[in-house]
Amino acid sequence: MDVLAQLAHGFEVALTPLNLFLAFSGAFLGTLIGALPGIGPVNGVAILIPIAYALKLPPESALILLAGVYYGAEYGGRISSILLNVPGDAGAVITTLDGYPMAQKGRAGEALALSAISSFIGGTLAVIGLTLFAPYLAEWAIKFGPAEYFALMVFAFSTLASLAGKNPVKALIASVFGLMLATVGIDPGSGVPRFTFGEMKLYDGVDFLVVAIGLFAISEVLTLMEHSFMGTAQRIKVQTAMVSLKTFMASLWSILRSSLIGFFIGVLPGAGASIASAVAYTTEKRLVDREGTFGSGDPRGVAAPEAANNAASGGAMVPMLTLGVPGSGTTAVLLGALMMFNVTPGPLIFEQRPEIVWGLIASMYIGNVMLLVLNLPLVGWFARILTIPRWFLVPAIAALSFVGVYAVNNSAFDLLFMTGIGVVGYLMRKAGFPLAPVILGLVLGRLMEVNLRRALAISGGDWSILYASTLSKTLWALAILSLLFPYLVSLLGSRRRGLTLDE
């Protein structure tokens, strides 16, 4: 009952006219920011911090505005992913796998509506989890050391087979390419430059967004140009602007499972929405993709990553509020914003500043409803982007991509690198290589290396630390089970067919 009383107090804070306006403004701006390639929630929140400070907003009001931008951007990232095959941020990369094929089949409105509803359910379940279990989950997250994180990354890599399509060898090659990109830059242990070829711009490593937008957006531009020149371009018709009840019910269990996966991964400091969406997608593909429709426009392939990345954004709030440890890049920026307002997150914040914590949590309930109400009526308008003539759409995608990448670091080198990666992505498409494993290799490669080095440094070089704890053993077992799952399913299927023939 104490939690309900605190939440009621939070709604009193969140429902004031000023905070309602700020929650709406944050949600609206976040949707726009998320839809623009390259900006993402991190940059969106960082841009608004000086504005919130200059307006002399109370800490709880400033946090409500910035948090609205955060989860609004997670919503908005799906728009360009589904319509243009251009991921708005890291968490939206996996959405392109089935979202864009649905758009090509004239089901863009259905994909957008389903993603909005999935985002709403995932975000709301995450806030419920934050309300009820935050202190307990924070204690659980603390138990994750470098060895456990390394085992988690191995488990995530073991799901790569689900992104392989019909050729696992090509998926393996693509993931190795992603791992190679992850090794570029200064060695975290020795400080020696690796694979930089004397280029100072590569000393900080390869920027994720540069690679993601190059692989997906620029290669898509080249593919559209090819179809235009060859005369094979097809006019896409938008058939519906809403999701049917049948499609929603078929996706409901995928949404619920993915929300739980996304929330628990989001609680882990540093894991983030990109890993949550990838693990949720591959898990659903293994569980429900009996017809092999994932990757070719299956609605469940849109619902799963969208529910997961929005749930992860809520989960990332848990360690930030309870421990003062950021759960993602965006919550790290939010943590800095709280420090600017002389508020120190941690266990005592729930007792000393309940108006901030519970006002934020209540505003997230309200903000999720606002985002659903904002987004669903606009689905039809968003979907009409696909009816724009190719002579305008192709340069528009290219312009969005170049502006988005340049906005990240203000670097002309990034534009050249993105173009080069785009050509590589185009050639990979032509050769039948999947692009998603490249992104997964890039994201997980850095985390794997850093946590492996830390674990071995702690143990003095003893490799047994990687499977010493119960958590790490569980994760290793899940990784092995994930690799064996397809063979077990096929073996079980062949036995059933044999029994049927005998009868």
BELDALIN-V975625 format. One line per field, one symbol per residue. phi: phi as a letter, one per 40 degrees, with the letter a starting at -180 (. if undefined). burial: b if it has 16 or more other ideal C-beta (glycine too) atoms within 10 Angstrom, else e. A space follows every 10 residues. Layout:
phi: ???
burial: ???
This chain:
phi: .ccccccccc ccccccdccc cccccccccc cccccccgcg ccccccccdc cccccfccdc cccccccccc cccccccccc cccbgbccac cccccccbcc dccccgbccc cccccccccc cccccccccc ccbdcccccc cccccdcccc cccccccccd dcccgcbccc cccccccccc cccchccccb gccbfcfgcc ccccgccdcc cccccccccc dccccccccc gbcbccbcca bbcccccccc cccccccccc ccccccccdg cgcccdcccc cccccccbcc cgccgbhcdc cccccccccc cccccccccc ccbgbccacc cccccccccc cgbbcidccc ccbccccccc ccccdccccd cccccdccdc cdccdcccdd cbcccccccd ccccccccbf bccccccccc cccccccccc cgcccdcccc ccccdccccc cccccccccg gcccccbccc cccccccccc ccccddcccc cccccccccc ccc
burial: eeeeebbeeb eebbeeeebb ebbbbbbbbb bebbbbbbbb bbbbbbebbe ebeeeebebb bbbbbbbbbb bbbbbbbbbb bbbbbbbbbb bbbbbbbbbb bbbeebbbbb bbbbbbbbbb bbbbbbbbbb beebeebbee beebbbbbbb bbbbbbbbbb bbbbbeeeeb bebbbebbbe bbebbeeeee eebeebeeee ebeebbbbbb bbbbbbbbbb bbbbbeeeee eeeeebebeb bbbeeebbee beebbbbbbb bbbbbbbbbb bbbbbbbbbb bbbbbbebbe eebbbebbbb bbbbbbbbbb bbbbbbbbbb bbbbbbbbbb bbbbbebbee bebebeeebb eebeebbbbb bbbbbbbbeb bbebbbeebb ebbebbeeee eebbeebbeb bbebbebbee eeebbebbbe bbebbbebbe eebbbbbbbb bbbbbbbbbb bbebbbeeee eeeebbebbe bbeebbebbe ebeebeeeee eeeeeeeeee eee
